[in-house]
Amino acid sequence: MNLDALVAMLGNRTDYAPGTDNYFEQVRDLINEAYLAFACGRAWTFAQREARVTAHADVTVTLSAVTSTKNIAAPASAFLAWMEGHIIEIDGEEYEITQVDSATSAWIDTAVSTSTGDTAIIKQRYVDLPEDCVDVLQVSQMARVSGESTEGRYAPLSRAEGEMNGYDLLRTGSPDRWIPADPAVVPAPVTAGTLSTTAGTAWTAGVYKFKVGYKYGERYSGPCHTELSHTAVSTSAVVPVITLPALDTGSGYKYVIYCKPPGYAAYRIYRDDIAETGGATTLNTSPGTAWAAPSRARMTEAGGVNQRIRLYPRQDADVELTIRYLRRAPQLLEKSDTPIIPAPHQRIAGHLALLPLLTKKTDNVARSLVESEVKSAILALERRYLTQGSRRWVRAGWGGWSDTMAQRRTLTHTG
């Protein structure tokens, strides 16, 4: 049951469907508000995903001489793309690598002085989870091809357990447990720049909307609140130009431009990884008929907040983790978008949005009927599609704190 059918159902149940774009968008927003909260509110199996994430071991690099600068250098290949947004220890102090220009040049967040031959340690202390992760259900190491190791499930610990048991940030080894960490937050741009035009092959006639965001360490920010608009006329041989403010050199922040062409409701990435120098970006190519292809990523819905965990002990070799997590359901934006809820129960997305509408209309009889339908649907979903989150049960005495993390062992039923 797609979004168009859900909106039509609400119109039928409320006996009001003017058929205007404004009405459709308002009802769509009501459906999304109710549906998204429901879809990620519990550990539904239909809302779970698995992803492979690499946790990198520490890398020791030799540095070249620099004098009080944020731009550090190495005489040989040392810096890799994954290091952006992670920690580097130089002379007993920790900094953040903001940008990797090449294998021998990188930027950090604070100016330092180094001498040729000084060493530094690059640490992936925190592991970024997929952008649509709401809650971690399991972290494990599972072999998929020959030669890989299967270590099984890592034990989930609370941050309080990590603090009480002294799970410090320094120890490295073969990890067997994971602890939640602070999310990584990428702020949205305050200004989206300005839009103008220049001579070029005219875009297909229509109104095109643009939004601008940041990208930092492979994490996307939410978009700037400002929406830019370009009206294309087939007889006018011009193309849009977005002029972006310059950012600090080496800050690691890149620009991303999103576009919503006429006939579409979702923004998708038009251009990625625009240099921090900003300036005029000419958009020569009009979005084509394949604009909504699955391979073209939509604008992030995470608002620039990325969940992270840390492993204990910190990995001393590269580890391929299998993360099973509760995903954030994508918004229903295009009329053909369908809820991730299994087909027999998809109309619950509309019923959940009906409840506040019927309350507003003070139609208590209709509201009671919808409430009954919602309860029946939730009960059926619970029986078929509900699992529990990642938990540990610890049986111990009260004689004082100790390391509650025992080695992996098999539980035996004794009668």
NUGU-59742 format. One line per field, with one value per residue (C-alpha): residue in one letter; x, y, z. Coordinates in nm, 2 decimals, decimal comma. Each point is the difference from the previous one (the first is absolute). Layout:
BEGIN
residuo	c(A	...)
u	c(X	...)
v	c(Y	...)
w	c(Z	...)
//
This chain:
BEGIN
residuo	c(M	N	L	D	A	L	V	A	M	L	G	N	R	T	D	Y	A	P	G	T	D	N	Y	F	E	Q	V	R	D	L	I	N	E	A	Y	L	A	F	A	C	G	R	A	W	T	F	A	Q	R	E	A	R	V	T	A	H	A	D	V	T	V	T	L	S	A	V	T	S	T	K	N	I	A	A	P	A	S	A	F	L	A	W	M	E	G	H	I	I	E	I	D	G	E	E	Y	E	I	T	Q	V	D	S	A	T	S	A	W	I	D	T	A	V	S	T	S	T	G	D	T	A	I	I	K	Q	R	Y	V	D	L	P	E	D	C	V	D	V	L	Q	V	S	Q	M	A	R	V	S	G	E	S	T	E	G	R	Y	A	P	L	S	R	A	E	G	E	M	N	G	Y	D	L	L	R	T	G	S	P	D	R	W	I	P	A	D	P	A	V	V	P	A	P	V	T	A	G	T	L	S	T	T	A	G	T	A	W	T	A	G	V	Y	K	F	K	V	G	Y	K	Y	G	E	R	Y	S	G	P	C	H	T	E	L	S	H	T	A	V	S	T	S	A	V	V	P	V	I	T	L	P	A	L	D	T	G	S	G	Y	K	Y	V	I	Y	C	K	P	P	G	Y	A	A	Y	R	I	Y	R	D	D	I	A	E	T	G	G	A	T	T	L	N	T	S	P	G	T	A	W	A	A	P	S	R	A	R	M	T	E	A	G	G	V	N	Q	R	I	R	L	Y	P	R	Q	D	A	D	V	E	L	T	I	R	Y	L	R	R	A	P	Q	L	L	E	K	S	D	T	P	I	I	P	A	P	H	Q	R	I	A	G	H	L	A	L	L	P	L	L	T	K	K	T	D	N	V	A	R	S	L	V	E	S	E	V	K	S	A	I	L	A	L	E	R	R	Y	L	T	Q	G	S	R	R	W	V	R	A	G	W	G	G	W	S	D	T	M	A	Q	R	R	T	L	T	H	T	G)
u	c(0,00	0,19	-0,02	-0,26	-0,23	0,05	-0,09	-0,31	-0,10	0,02	-0,21	-0,26	-0,01	-0,03	-0,23	0,23	0,24	0,03	0,27	0,24	0,38	-0,01	-0,26	0,21	0,32	-0,17	-0,15	0,33	0,17	-0,26	0,05	0,38	-0,02	-0,20	0,16	0,37	-0,05	-0,18	0,25	0,30	-0,17	0,06	0,23	-0,22	0,17	-0,11	0,18	0,33	0,31	0,35	0,30	0,37	0,22	0,38	0,17	0,36	0,30	0,24	0,24	0,34	0,14	0,33	-0,05	0,20	0,10	-0,27	-0,02	-0,32	-0,24	-0,31	0,14	0,21	0,22	0,16	0,30	-0,16	-0,36	-0,18	-0,34	-0,31	-0,36	-0,15	0,21	-0,20	-0,20	0,22	0,27	0,37	0,24	0,31	0,25	-0,25	-0,28	-0,31	-0,14	-0,27	0,09	-0,23	0,11	0,23	0,13	0,23	0,20	0,26	-0,20	-0,29	-0,16	-0,08	-0,21	0,28	0,33	0,31	0,37	0,18	0,35	0,10	-0,01	-0,26	-0,26	-0,38	-0,27	-0,33	-0,29	-0,35	-0,13	-0,36	-0,18	-0,25	-0,33	-0,22	-0,17	-0,35	0,09	-0,24	0,10	0,27	-0,15	0,32	0,37	0,18	0,29	-0,12	0,20	-0,14	0,28	0,28	0,28	-0,22	-0,04	-0,33	0,01	-0,37	-0,20	0,17	-0,14	-0,20	0,10	-0,15	0,22	-0,04	0,14	0,30	0,06	-0,04	0,23	0,26	-0,02	0,25	0,05	0,37	0,00	0,01	-0,05	-0,27	-0,33	-0,29	-0,24	-0,14	-0,11	-0,22	0,19	-0,10	-0,15	0,20	-0,19	0,05	-0,17	-0,20	0,11	-0,13	-0,02	-0,06	0,18	-0,16	-0,15	0,05	0,02	0,25	-0,01	-0,04	-0,23	-0,34	-0,14	-0,33	-0,28	-0,12	0,08	0,31	0,06	0,34	0,14	0,35	0,17	0,34	0,20	0,26	0,19	-0,25	-0,28	-0,28	-0,15	-0,36	-0,08	0,00	-0,34	0,01	-0,15	0,14	-0,23	0,08	-0,27	0,11	-0,16	0,08	0,05	0,25	0,35	0,12	0,10	0,00	0,31	0,02	0,27	0,11	0,18	0,37	0,07	0,32	0,29	0,05	-0,32	-0,11	-0,35	-0,11	-0,32	-0,28	-0,28	-0,34	-0,26	-0,37	-0,11	-0,36	-0,22	0,20	-0,06	0,34	0,34	0,28	0,38	0,08	0,37	0,22	0,34	0,02	0,32	0,00	0,12	-0,36	-0,05	-0,22	-0,12	-0,16	-0,27	0,03	-0,20	-0,38	-0,13	-0,10	-0,27	0,21	0,00	-0,20	0,22	0,07	0,37	-0,05	0,00	-0,26	0,08	0,09	-0,28	0,23	0,04	0,38	-0,01	0,19	0,00	0,33	0,14	0,34	0,15	0,18	0,28	0,06	0,08	0,37	-0,08	-0,25	-0,34	-0,30	-0,30	-0,35	-0,24	-0,37	-0,20	-0,34	-0,02	-0,17	-0,28	0,04	-0,27	-0,28	0,05	-0,07	-0,35	0,13	0,20	-0,12	0,03	0,26	-0,28	-0,10	-0,28	-0,30	0,05	0,12	-0,33	0,09	0,22	-0,32	-0,20	0,26	-0,03	-0,38	-0,02	0,11	-0,22	-0,31	0,08	0,02	-0,34	-0,14	-0,13	0,03	-0,19	0,23	0,30	-0,10	-0,03	0,34	0,16	-0,14	0,14	0,34	0,01	-0,09	0,27	0,27	-0,09	0,04	0,34	0,12	-0,07	0,18	0,27	0,12	0,33	0,19	0,30	0,35	0,02	0,21	-0,12	0,26	-0,04	0,24	0,03	-0,02	0,35	0,14	0,07	0,19	0,05	-0,34	0,12	0,07	0,16	-0,24	-0,14	-0,29	-0,30	-0,12	-0,35	0,03	-0,36)
v	c(0,00	0,31	0,35	0,10	-0,27	0,09	0,36	-0,11	-0,22	0,29	0,21	-0,27	-0,06	0,38	0,07	0,28	-0,01	0,33	-0,14	0,29	-0,02	0,18	-0,25	-0,30	0,14	0,07	-0,35	-0,15	0,18	-0,14	-0,35	0,03	0,14	-0,30	-0,27	0,09	0,00	-0,33	-0,17	0,07	-0,01	-0,37	-0,27	-0,12	-0,25	0,19	0,30	-0,18	0,01	-0,15	0,19	-0,07	0,26	0,00	0,09	0,10	-0,08	0,28	0,13	0,13	0,26	0,20	0,37	0,27	0,34	0,27	0,31	0,09	-0,10	-0,21	-0,15	-0,30	-0,20	-0,34	-0,09	-0,33	-0,12	0,01	0,17	-0,18	0,13	-0,19	0,20	0,32	0,08	-0,23	0,05	0,05	0,00	0,22	0,04	-0,12	0,23	-0,10	0,19	-0,07	-0,05	0,23	-0,06	-0,23	0,17	-0,29	-0,29	0,24	0,31	0,04	0,27	-0,01	0,22	0,17	0,14	-0,20	0,00	-0,32	-0,11	-0,24	-0,35	0,07	-0,28	0,03	-0,26	0,01	-0,16	-0,10	0,02	0,03	-0,20	0,18	-0,19	0,02	0,34	-0,15	-0,18	0,07	-0,27	-0,27	-0,35	-0,21	0,04	-0,31	-0,13	-0,25	-0,15	0,04	-0,12	-0,25	0,13	0,22	-0,06	-0,06	0,13	0,01	0,25	0,28	0,07	0,32	0,22	0,32	0,30	-0,02	-0,35	0,12	0,27	-0,22	-0,27	0,24	-0,09	0,27	0,15	-0,11	-0,38	-0,18	-0,37	-0,23	0,16	-0,20	0,27	0,33	0,32	0,29	0,32	0,36	0,06	0,19	0,31	0,20	0,34	0,13	0,31	0,33	0,14	-0,18	0,26	0,17	-0,12	0,16	-0,11	-0,01	-0,09	-0,37	-0,27	0,08	-0,24	-0,18	0,26	0,00	0,12	-0,16	0,02	-0,02	-0,05	0,01	-0,21	-0,09	-0,32	-0,07	-0,33	-0,18	0,12	0,22	0,30	0,10	0,25	0,38	0,13	0,22	-0,14	0,13	0,00	0,00	0,04	-0,14	0,11	-0,21	0,31	0,15	-0,14	0,03	-0,23	0,05	0,11	-0,04	0,22	-0,15	0,18	-0,10	-0,22	-0,02	-0,17	-0,36	0,01	-0,33	0,14	-0,05	0,12	-0,21	0,12	-0,16	0,05	-0,06	0,02	0,07	-0,31	-0,13	0,04	-0,12	0,17	-0,20	0,06	0,20	0,07	-0,13	0,08	0,37	0,15	0,22	0,29	0,04	0,26	-0,04	-0,35	-0,02	-0,27	-0,09	-0,32	0,00	-0,29	-0,28	-0,26	-0,23	0,26	-0,23	-0,31	-0,20	0,07	0,38	0,07	0,21	0,28	-0,12	-0,02	-0,04	0,37	-0,03	-0,24	-0,33	-0,27	-0,14	-0,28	-0,09	-0,35	-0,13	-0,06	0,23	-0,22	-0,08	-0,12	0,10	-0,16	-0,05	0,04	-0,11	0,25	-0,09	0,31	0,16	0,23	0,33	-0,05	0,23	0,27	-0,06	0,29	-0,12	-0,12	-0,34	-0,04	-0,29	-0,06	-0,26	-0,17	-0,33	0,02	-0,13	0,26	0,31	0,19	0,04	0,29	0,18	-0,11	0,15	0,33	-0,02	0,01	0,37	0,10	-0,16	0,16	0,34	-0,07	-0,12	-0,32	-0,23	-0,29	-0,01	0,04	-0,29	-0,22	0,10	-0,06	-0,35	-0,06	0,13	-0,22	-0,31	0,09	0,06	-0,33	-0,19	0,18	-0,08	-0,37	-0,02	0,26	0,11	-0,10	0,13	0,23	-0,10	-0,07	-0,19	-0,15	0,00	-0,22	0,10	0,07	0,34	-0,01	0,28	0,10	-0,23	-0,05	-0,14	-0,10	-0,38	-0,19	-0,14	-0,32	-0,24	0,00	-0,34	-0,08	-0,20	-0,10)
w	c(0,00	-0,12	0,12	-0,26	0,11	0,37	-0,06	-0,20	0,29	0,24	-0,23	-0,02	0,38	0,07	-0,29	-0,11	-0,30	-0,18	-0,23	0,04	0,03	0,33	0,14	-0,12	0,16	0,33	0,02	-0,11	0,29	0,25	-0,13	0,02	0,36	0,12	-0,22	0,07	0,37	-0,01	-0,24	0,22	0,33	0,06	-0,13	-0,29	-0,22	-0,31	0,13	0,05	-0,22	-0,01	-0,11	-0,02	0,17	0,02	0,33	-0,09	0,21	0,12	-0,26	0,10	-0,24	-0,02	-0,04	-0,18	0,15	0,02	0,21	0,18	-0,27	-0,03	-0,32	0,09	-0,24	-0,03	-0,22	-0,11	-0,07	0,34	-0,02	-0,12	-0,07	0,30	0,24	-0,05	0,32	0,21	0,26	-0,04	0,30	-0,04	0,28	0,27	-0,11	-0,20	-0,30	-0,26	-0,37	-0,18	-0,36	-0,20	-0,31	-0,11	0,13	0,13	0,11	0,25	0,22	0,37	0,22	0,19	-0,12	0,11	-0,06	-0,09	-0,10	-0,27	0,15	0,26	0,02	0,04	0,06	-0,18	0,19	-0,11	0,36	-0,11	-0,27	-0,21	-0,05	-0,31	-0,05	0,05	0,33	0,28	0,25	-0,01	0,04	-0,04	-0,07	-0,12	-0,21	-0,26	-0,27	-0,35	-0,22	0,06	0,21	0,22	0,37	0,18	0,36	0,04	0,20	0,19	0,34	0,03	0,30	0,13	0,04	0,38	-0,01	-0,20	0,25	0,31	-0,14	-0,12	-0,37	-0,10	-0,35	-0,02	0,01	-0,33	-0,09	-0,14	0,08	0,15	0,12	-0,11	0,17	-0,13	-0,07	-0,06	-0,35	-0,26	-0,09	-0,32	0,02	-0,30	-0,20	0,13	-0,36	-0,33	-0,21	-0,29	-0,33	-0,34	-0,36	-0,28	-0,37	-0,08	-0,13	0,15	0,25	-0,06	0,08	0,35	0,36	0,16	0,37	0,16	0,36	0,12	0,27	0,14	-0,01	0,26	0,04	-0,22	0,22	-0,14	0,18	-0,02	-0,28	0,05	0,07	-0,31	-0,32	-0,33	-0,31	-0,37	-0,26	-0,33	-0,33	-0,31	-0,21	0,24	-0,05	0,36	0,28	0,38	0,19	0,38	0,17	0,33	0,28	0,05	0,31	0,20	-0,18	0,13	0,20	-0,16	-0,08	-0,36	-0,16	-0,13	-0,24	0,00	-0,27	-0,03	-0,36	-0,12	0,06	0,29	0,38	0,13	-0,01	-0,14	-0,02	-0,31	0,08	0,27	0,15	-0,11	0,13	0,31	-0,21	-0,11	-0,28	-0,31	-0,07	-0,35	-0,03	-0,37	-0,01	0,03	0,22	-0,24	-0,01	0,23	0,28	0,23	-0,07	0,32	-0,04	0,04	0,37	0,16	0,23	0,35	0,25	0,30	0,06	0,02	0,30	-0,04	0,27	0,11	0,23	0,13	0,04	0,30	-0,02	-0,30	-0,30	-0,06	-0,35	-0,26	0,09	-0,23	0,23	-0,08	0,15	0,03	0,08	0,01	-0,30	-0,03	-0,26	-0,30	-0,03	-0,24	-0,25	-0,35	-0,07	-0,08	0,33	0,21	0,38	0,11	0,20	-0,16	-0,26	0,19	0,27	-0,19	0,04	0,37	-0,11	-0,12	0,31	0,24	-0,19	0,01	0,38	0,05	-0,30	0,15	0,34	-0,16	-0,17	0,34	-0,17	0,30	-0,16	-0,30	0,22	0,22	-0,31	-0,13	0,34	0,00	-0,35	0,11	0,31	-0,21	-0,25	0,27	0,17	-0,33	-0,07	0,35	-0,04	-0,33	-0,02	0,35	0,14	0,31	0,00	0,10	0,37	0,26	0,32	0,28	0,31	0,27	0,37	0,17	0,15	-0,21	-0,35	-0,23	-0,37	-0,10	-0,34	0,02	-0,29	-0,26	0,14	-0,07	0,23	0,11	0,12	0,32	0,05)
//
